[in-house]
Structures are given as structure tokens and as C-alpha cells.
Amino acid sequence: MKIRELVAAIEEFAPLDLQVDYDNSGLIVGRLDDEVHAALLAVDVTEEVLDEAEREGCDIIITHHPIIFSPIKRLNSATYVERCVERAIRSGIALYACHTNLDSVPGGTSWQVGAMLGLDDMTILEPRRGNPEVGFGVVGVLPRAENAKALLARVKSIFGVEALRYSDIPSEDMMVRKVAVCTGAGRSNIGDALASGAELYITADLRYNDFMMGDNRMILADIGHFESEFCAIRILYDVLSKKMCNFAVRKSANSRNPIHYLV
């Protein structure tokens, strides 16, 4: 199969023009007319993921995060990015990323997290200017109100969070029905979550002062960047498996969180 056929299937679901200006989604290493035989899906391109691709005979790695985010000025193996790009080229392994376009499309990462939580009636948290059908984050309602502390424990379990950071809970008996979600770094959408009337906002990469912005009305929970976006693998697997049932697609066993916790 040619890479352009895989790209067409992915971008039919998550068009490349939905990525934000600073992003670098798309084909990063390889040529559209190159032949590929098996794809490996991961959150990031790492040396362990490249090991797995070579071992399993996968000649394209499709990730959520682009391996090249900032311009590379030289290739001399000085950083893991340089080493991974060099190795992919030498090994004939194509690299493709589906990042903020997958975050902002309906059915993308925030929608998947909302579905894992069981949210109903989901709408976009921050609609895109000029195209309100897409945007970052979702807000929805649980089938029934849940005790805040119990819900946080359920969130921790669902997403395999080793250390869940969260803000003050206004009262021990607080019940939560409306939940906002933004996968990845979602501090810029705290105001949108508050304005939506959400009682809980789930995101990642919050800073110290961010946890004070709930205004005693909304709990902020940071589940971790990797944990919030690991679902990208499932989304991409479903997209490719449905459209290309005869093409080998493998979920990486070595896509892992680079952050460790001492508990």
C-alpha cells in the first residue's frame, strides 16, 4: 500500500488543515508514493518504539505527537529527536503525525475521553472561529450526578493516573453532573470550562496558579498529558482498521509515559 492511501484515510477523518499554526502534523519522514506494509501506532516516536517497529516489520510509525516540532538545524545524533529521525531514514521507516487536527475534530481525543467517562450530550468547549463544527475540548453531562471525590477516583482508575492533581473541592458532599474535558495542555480553556457551567474540568499540564481558577465553583483535575492523549492510539486504530481491513495495523506495546512518579 502507498503511504498516500494511509494518509488519505486518516485525513478524511482528521483533515490536516485543522491543525493549528504552530503544529507539524502530517508526513514527517518518507514520501507519499513509498510502499508500506504495516503500521505501528504510538503517542510518540521514541527509540523504544523504533525498536518495536523494526522487530515487528512495521515500515511506518503513526503517532499523535510530531517527532519534529521545532526546526532541526543539524543531524548529528546529539538529541533523541535527531537520533530517531536519522534511524527512521536509515531503516526506511516513514513517520507520520496526527496531532492538533485529531484533537479538534469531532470524535477526536477529547471526545474519546468524554466517551470513556460516559458523558452524554457532548458539545465543543472552544469552537473554532469561522468553523464552529470543530474545536478544542468538550463539555457534557454524566448520566447521573456523582460525588466529586468518588468521581475523581474513577477518573484516576479509567486513565491509569499514578498521581492525580486536583484543586479544592468546595464541599465534601459536592455532586458533579456537568464535566468539561480538554486533552493535552488545556489551561487556556479554564475560562471556557467555567463559562460552560462545568463542575469539573479535566485536562493536563496545569500550573500552580491554575488550580485557584475554579472560583470555588469548579474542580480542576490534571490527569497528565500522556494519560489524556493515550486514546489517540485507539482512535487511529479504529479509523485505519475500518477503512483498510487488509492492512496490518499494530498498537505499540512500547508507547509509554516519559514522566515517572515516586509514590
N, C-alpha and C positions, 0 to 999 in steps of 0.2 A: 504494500500500500504506500502511496506517496504521502509525504508529510502534509501537503496541501489538503488532502482529503480529511485527515485528522483535524487540521486547523479549521476547516470549514464546518465540521461537526461541532467543535467547541464554540466557535464564534457565532454560529447560528443561535446558540443558547445565550452566550455572553459576548455580544459584539465588541470588538476591540475599541471602537470609538467611544465606548462608555468608560474607558479608563480615564483617570484624572491626569492633569497635565504633567505632574511630577513622576508619573509611573513609567514602567518599562515592560509592560506586558507584551506578549507576542513571541515570535520565534527569535530566540537569542543566539543560538548556535545551530547551524545547519542550513540547508536550502530547501525551499518548498518542493522541489522536484526530486529530492532524495527519497529513496525507498526505505521504509522501516517495517519491522516485522513484529515488534512487541513494545508496549509502552509501560513504563513504571511511573506510578503516581505518588507524589510526596508533597509535603509542605514546603521544604527547602531542598535545594541541591547541596549536598554535603559529600565529603569523601566516603562516608559510610554508605550513602545512597548510591554513589557511583560504583562502589564495590559490589553492591547488590545488583545493579544494572548489568555489570559485566558478567557476574556469576550466573545470572538468570537469562542472559541473552537478550536483554532489552536494549534497543538501539535508539530510543527516545525517552527522555525523562520529562514529565509534565508536572510542574509544581504550581503552588499558589504564589509564593514569593519569587520574584525575579532574582536570579543569581547576580546579575549586573544591575545595580540600582543607581550608583554614581559612576561617572565615566572612568574607565580604566586607562591609565597613561602608559602602562608598560605591562608586559607579561614575562615575569622572571621568577615565578613561584614564591614571591615574598609573602603573599597572603593566601588564605584558604580560597578566596574568590579566584585569584589568579591560578592557583593550582587546579581547581575544579574546572575552570574554563579550558585551560591547557589540556588537561586529561581528557575532557569530553571531545575536544577536537582530535587529539591523537587516537582516541578509541573509536571515533566515528559515531559518537552518541550525540544526538540532537537534544537541545534544551529549549523548552517552551514554558512560558509562564502565563497564568490566567489569574490576575491579581484584583485590582480595584474594579475591573469590569465584572468579575464574579461577585464582588462584594455588593455592587449596586444594582444588579439585575434582579427582577422578581424571581424567587426560587433560589437565590444565591445564598451566601454564607449566613447572613443574619436571619433570613427566612428559615434556613435549616435549623439554626439554633432555636428559633422560636418554636418550630415543629417538635424538636426534641423535648422542649419544656411543656408541650401540649397547649400552646397558645392558640386561641381562636380569633377570627375576625382581624387578622393582621393587616396593618397598613404601613406605608413607608414613613419612617420617622423624619427624615430630611429629604423631601423630594428634590430632584434636580431642577434647577432653573431652566425653563424652556422645555423640559421633558418630565412632567410630574409623574410619569409612569415608572420611573426608575429613581434610585437614590439610596442613601446610606441608612442602615438601621431599620428596625420595625418596631411597632407597638401593637400589642394585642392583649387579650384577656384570658385568664385561666378559666377552665370550666366551672370552678368553684373557688371561692376565696380560701387562701391557705395562711396559716400562721407564719409570720415573717421568718422567724428563726428556723422553723421546720422546712420552709421553702429554700432557705439558703443551704441547709444541709442536703436537700435533694439536688440542688444545683451542683454542689460540690461533688456529689456522687455521680451524677449524669456525665459530667465533663472531666472526671478524673483529676480534680484540682487538689494538689497537695497542700496548698496554703491559700485559703480564700480570704482576701482582704475585703472588708466592708465597713461602711460608715455606721454612725449611731442608728439604732432602731428607736424611733420616737417613743414606743411603749412596748413592754414585754408581750402584751396581748395584741399587738398590731396585726391586722389581717391584710393580705395582699391579693388583689384581683387583677389589676392592670400592670403589665410589665413591658418595659422598653428594652431593646437589645441593640447593640452595635458591636459587631465583631471587630477585632483588632483595636487600634488606638482610637477610642471613642470619646475622649474628654471634650472635644469641640461640640459634641451633641448633648452635653448635660442640660443645657438650656432647653433644647428641643424636647428632651425627655420630661423635664419639669412641666413645660407648657402642655404636653400631651395629657397630663394628669396621672402619669405612671407613679405607682407607689414604690417600684423597684426598677432600677436601671442597671443592666448587666452589660459590662464592657471589659476593656483591658487597658493597661498602661496608664492608670490614673496616678497623678502626683499627689503629694501630701495635702495641699490646699484644696484639691478637687473634692476630697471626701467631706468637706464642710459645705459644699454647694447644694446639698439636698434640702436646705432651708427647713429642716425639721418636718418635711413633708414626704421626702423620697429617700429611700435607701440606695446607696451606690455600692455596687459589688464588682470587684475586679477579679475575674477568673483566670487571667493570664492570657497573653497574646496567642501563644501556641494552642492552648486549650480552646480558645474561642474560634480558632480557624482550622482546627484539625478536620472539621467536617467538609472542608473543600475537597478532600480526597474522595469522600463518598459521593459528592455532587458530580465531580468529574468522571468517576467510575460509572455512575448511572447514565450520564449523558453519552459516554462513548459505548457502553455496553448495549444500550438501546439502539443506537444508530449504526453500530458496526459489530454485529453479533459474531462475526467470524474473525475478528481481530483480537489478538491477545492483549488484555489489559490487566495489570497486576498492581495491587495496593502495596506500597513499600512496607516492609517489616522493620525498616531502619529509619523511618521518619520520626524523629524524636525532638523533645523539648530541649533547647540548649541551656535552659535555666534549671538548676538543681536547688533543692530545699533541704536544710538540715532541721529535722523535726525530732 
